[in-house]
């Protein structure tokens, strides 16, 4: 498995599995081994610098958090300002019931933190500190609750915040911005190493453009929280009662009807497969190994790339399901009987499509975004990597 990013069940069309751990808004176990002590990991690592270019908020009002998993121990925790990884513990919770893992930004620039080898997220909050909470999981182990900006009862719901995802290991640095769960703070990543790469930068006025695009579309307008505090991804919108649970149903019916009559071709590095609908399942033939058949997905399955479209790490069904998930979100299955479609100009042309993802891509300076979990199919995700990294900079860009 190619170690890449955390929090994303992500597959390229080549079929390489890329996600390793899901960090959601709920409880994520620290899962330390029996030998793990309450000690900090050795400092040192990749220089990570935070830069405030918001043009609206002072650096003194911005807080950074580096949280995730130490691969050597399996413990989850946070990184301190001096670059030490510290496993989480219930004693981290203060009198208010929450931890204080914040690394404040300084007016003079920075901070720069020596990022240790780990997988995790770099969060930024504006105007207030985030409420992370250490709890105990069902096995009696420490577990860290992450912010869930799409849940109205979450203590961080009214706090302006966002994050990037990363994995740093012996193979290099693998990182991305993400809008899979929500969009709030425009973040850009600059990764230096064998070459210098950037992603996540929006066009001038890009944040306003995304908000305006969703506020002006009936089904999506209720996903906008407050006075442009954030936009909730439509899958989470279903859970919150803010988005129609049957939004994709007619499109799914049309796809199933079409491929009951004619074949669908799906090309992966593992082989080329031909699928037809038999009964209520899309069944494939071809290649040296046959993918599992795909049940008719629901709207929720499409938006979360889960359920009937879940992509197992098997190199066969996984790539096929990922490609189908991307095709549904991009609404290319009725126009193209061969998938994946690689030309972004052919995406989001149907009235029923993932307009949330469309808006994030249209506002991106490089056209790349993570608007849904399989947005890296055909290489359109805001993801960069380097096998010899020397530094990484995350910039809070103009609002």
Long-range contacts (C-beta under 8 A, 24 or more apart in sequence): 1-313, 3-119, 3-167, 3-169, 3-171, 3-174, 4-167, 4-174, 4-383, 4-385, 5-119, 5-165, 5-166, 5-167, 5-174, 5-175, 5-176, 5-383, 6-68, 6-69, 6-119, 6-120, 6-121, 6-165, 6-166, 6-167, 7-121, 7-165, 7-178, 7-180, 8-165, 8-176, 8-178, 8-180, 8-370, 8-373, 9-305, 9-306, 9-310, 9-311, 9-373, 9-374, 10-322, 10-373, 10-374, 10-376, 10-381, 11-311, 11-318, 11-319, 11-322, 11-374, 11-376, 11-377, 12-319, 12-322, 12-376, 12-377, 12-379, 13-267, 13-268, 13-269, 13-319, 13-322, 13-323, 13-340, 13-377, 13-378, 14-268, 14-269, 14-319, 15-268, 15-269, 15-270, 15-315, 15-316, 15-318, 15-319, 17-313, 17-315, 17-318, 18-376, 20-119, 20-167, 21-69, 21-119, 23-68, 23-120, 23-121, 23-146, 23-165, 24-146, 24-148, 24-181, 25-145, 25-146, 25-147, 25-148, 25-149, 25-150, 25-151, 25-154, 25-181, 26-145, 26-146, 26-148, 27-135, 27-137, 27-143, 27-144, 27-145, 28-76, 28-143, 28-144, 28-145, 28-146, 29-76, 29-137, 29-139, 29-141, 29-142, 29-143, 30-69, 30-74, 30-75, 30-76, 30-77, 30-87, 30-88, 30-141, 30-142, 30-143, 30-144, 31-69, 31-74, 31-75, 31-76, 31-141, 32-73, 32-74, 32-75, 32-76, 32-87, 32-141, 32-142, 33-73, 33-74, 33-75, 35-73, 36-73, 36-74, 36-75, 36-87, 38-87, 38-89, 39-87, 40-80, 40-84, 40-85, 40-86, 41-70, 41-72, 41-84, 41-85, 41-86, 41-116, 42-84, 42-116, 43-82, 43-83, 43-84, 43-114, 43-116, 44-83, 44-114, 44-116, 45-83, 45-114, 45-115, 45-116, 45-117, 45-168, 46-114, 46-115, 46-168, 46-173, 46-389, 46-390, 46-391, 46-392, 47-112, 47-113, 47-114, 47-115, 47-390, 47-391, 47-392, 48-112, 48-113, 48-114, 48-115, 48-122, 48-391, 48-392, 48-393, 48-394, 49-110, 49-111, 49-112, 49-113, 49-391, 49-392, 49-393, 49-394, 50-103, 50-105, 50-110, 50-111, 50-112, 50-122, 50-124, 50-393, 50-394, 50-395, 50-396, 51-109, 51-110, 51-393, 51-394, 51-395, 51-396, 52-105, 52-395, 52-396, 53-395, 53-396, 53-397, 53-398, 54-126, 54-396, 54-397, 54-398, 54-399, 55-398, 55-399, 56-398, 56-399, 57-126, 57-127, 57-396, 58-107, 59-105, 59-106, 59-107, 59-109, 60-104, 60-105, 60-106, 60-107, 61-126, 61-127, 62-104, 62-105, 62-124, 62-125, 62-126, 62-396, 63-102, 63-103, 63-104, 63-105, 63-124, 63-125, 63-126, 63-129, 63-130, 64-102, 64-103, 64-104, 64-105, 64-111, 64-113, 64-122, 64-123, 64-124, 65-101, 65-102, 65-103, 65-121, 65-122, 65-123, 65-124, 65-125, 65-130, 65-132, 66-103, 66-113, 66-115, 66-120, 66-121, 66-122, 66-123, 67-101, 67-120, 67-121, 67-123, 67-132, 67-144, 67-146, 68-118, 68-119, 68-120, 68-121, 68-166, 69-118, 69-119, 69-120, 70-116, 70-118, 71-117, 71-118, 71-119, 71-169, 72-117, 76-142, 76-143, 76-144, 77-144, 78-132, 79-113, 79-115, 79-116, 79-118, 81-111, 81-113, 82-113, 82-114, 83-113, 83-114, 83-115, 83-116, 84-116, 85-116, 85-118, 87-142, 88-134, 88-142, 88-143, 88-144, 89-134, 89-142, 90-134, 90-135, 90-136, 90-142, 92-134, 93-133, 93-134, 96-131, 97-133, 98-131, 98-132, 98-133, 98-155, 99-132, 99-133, 99-134, 100-129, 101-132, 102-129, 102-130, 115-166, 115-168, 115-392, 116-168, 117-168, 117-169, 117-170, 118-167, 118-168, 119-166, 119-167, 119-168, 119-169, 120-165, 120-166, 121-146, 121-163, 121-164, 121-165, 121-166, 122-163, 122-164, 122-166, 122-394, 123-147, 123-161, 123-162, 123-163, 124-161, 124-162, 124-163, 124-185, 124-187, 124-394, 124-396, 125-156, 125-159, 125-160, 125-161, 126-159, 126-160, 126-161, 126-185, 126-396, 127-159, 127-160, 128-159, 128-160, 130-156, 130-159, 130-161, 131-155, 131-156, 131-159, 148-181, 149-181, 149-182, 149-184, 149-225, 149-230, 149-232, 150-181, 150-182, 150-232, 150-233, 150-236, 150-237, 150-239, 150-240, 151-236, 151-240, 152-240, 157-225, 158-226, 158-229, 160-184, 160-185, 160-229, 160-230, 161-185, 162-187, 162-230, 163-187, 164-189, 164-200, 164-394, 166-392, 168-389, 171-387, 172-385, 172-386, 172-387, 172-388, 172-389, 173-385, 173-386, 173-389, 173-392, 174-383, 174-385, 175-383, 175-384, 175-385, 175-392, 176-370, 176-381, 176-382, 176-383, 176-384, 177-369, 177-370, 177-382, 178-370, 178-382, 179-233, 179-356, 179-357, 179-360, 179-369, 179-370, 179-371, 180-233, 180-370, 180-371, 180-372, 180-373, 180-375, 181-232, 181-233, 181-236, 182-230, 182-231, 182-232, 182-233, 182-236, 183-210, 183-230, 183-231, 183-233, 183-360, 184-229, 184-230, 184-231, 185-396, 186-396, 186-397, 186-398, 186-399, 187-394, 187-395, 187-396, 187-397, 188-394, 188-395, 188-397, 189-382, 189-384, 189-392, 189-393, 189-394, 189-395, 190-392, 190-393, 190-394, 190-395, 191-384, 191-385, 191-386, 191-389, 191-391, 191-392, 192-386, 192-389, 192-390, 192-391, 192-392, 192-393, 193-386, 193-387, 193-388, 193-389, 193-390, 193-391, 194-386, 194-387, 194-388, 195-386, 197-384, 197-386, 198-366, 198-384, 199-366, 199-368, 199-382, 199-383, 199-384, 200-364, 200-382, 200-397, 201-364, 201-365, 201-366, 201-397, 202-363, 202-364, 202-365, 202-397, 203-363, 203-364, 203-365, 204-398, 206-363, 206-364, 206-365, 207-363, 207-398, 207-399, 208-399, 209-359, 209-362, 209-363, 210-359, 210-360, 210-363, 213-355, 213-358, 213-359, 213-362, 213-363, 214-355, 214-356, 214-359, 217-355, 219-243, 219-244, 219-247, 219-355, 220-355, 220-356, 223-356, 231-356, 233-303, 233-356, 233-371, 233-372, 234-303, 234-354, 234-356, 235-300, 235-303, 235-304, 235-372, 238-299, 238-300, 238-303, 244-299, 245-298, 245-299, 245-300, 246-299, 247-299, 247-352, 248-298, 248-299, 248-302, 248-303, 248-328, 248-352, 249-298, 249-299, 250-352, 251-328, 251-331, 251-334, 251-350, 251-352, 252-296, 252-297, 252-298, 252-299, 252-302, 252-328, 254-334, 255-328, 255-333, 255-334, 256-280, 256-282, 256-296, 258-333, 258-334, 259-337, 262-337, 263-337, 264-333, 264-337, 264-338, 264-339, 265-337, 265-338, 265-339, 266-320, 266-323, 266-324, 266-338, 266-339, 266-340, 267-338, 267-339, 267-340, 268-319, 268-320, 268-323, 269-319, 270-315, 270-316, 270-319, 271-316, 273-320, 275-320, 282-324, 284-320, 287-316, 289-315, 289-316, 290-316, 291-316, 291-317, 291-320, 291-321, 292-317, 294-320, 294-321, 294-324, 297-328, 302-328, 302-329, 303-329, 303-354, 303-372, 304-373, 305-329, 305-372, 305-373, 305-374, 306-373, 311-374, 322-374, 322-377, 323-374, 323-377, 325-372, 325-373, 325-374, 325-377, 326-372, 326-374, 326-375, 326-377, 326-378, 329-353, 329-354, 329-357, 329-371, 329-372, 329-374, 329-375, 330-354, 330-357, 340-377, 340-378, 341-378, 342-378, 342-379, 344-380
